[in-house]
Amino acid sequence: MFKLTTHHSYSWPVIVQTPVDGGKFTKATFDATFKVIPQERIDAIVRGGNVDAELLCEVTQGWKGVQDDDGQDLPFSEEARDRLLSVPYVRAGLVDAYLDSLSGGARRKN
């Protein structure tokens, strides 16, 4: 049975492909906590033009498995989130994870 709730958040795996020398990538993962927002809000963000940053700022509510340069767990904050979103390949991983979570995993199968 499906239960329609007005406030919902969930943890979802994020894969980050970090470019390294030689045209290769290293893969790392962390879990992001995403908040569900109404489709109307997503549509408004898309119409606004700055889709990735605005959408991720609104839906990313936390994480587990993100570390700073010293290998210490990096607690979630708006400032830390903005630092993460400023890294293009991290942002790409978050966008992919969020869209994958909304599509029921269909994006992963394609």
Residue pairs with C-beta under 8 A, 6 or more apart in sequence:
7 36
8 35
8 36
9 33
9 34
9 35
9 36
9 61
10 33
10 34
10 36
10 101
11 31
11 32
11 33
11 34
11 64
12 31
12 32
12 33
12 34
12 97
12 98
12 100
12 101
13 29
13 30
13 31
13 97
14 29
14 30
14 31
14 32
14 63
14 93
14 94
14 96
14 97
15 27
15 28
15 29
15 93
15 96
15 97
16 27
16 28
16 29
16 30
16 89
16 90
16 93
17 25
17 26
17 27
17 89
17 92
17 93
18 25
18 26
18 27
18 28
18 89
19 25
19 89
20 26
29 65
30 63
30 64
30 65
30 66
31 63
31 64
31 65
32 60
32 62
32 63
32 94
32 97
32 98
33 60
33 61
33 62
33 63
33 64
33 76
34 59
34 60
34 61
34 97
34 98
34 101
35 58
35 59
35 60
35 61
36 59
37 58
37 59
41 58
42 55
45 51
45 54
45 55
45 58
48 54
52 85
52 91
52 95
53 85
53 91
55 95
55 98
56 81
56 85
56 91
56 94
56 95
56 98
57 78
57 81
57 82
57 85
59 98
60 81
60 85
60 94
61 76
62 76
63 76
66 73
66 74
66 76
66 80
66 84
67 73
67 74
68 74
74 80
84 90
84 91
84 94
85 91
85 94
96 107
99 107
100 106
100 107
100 108
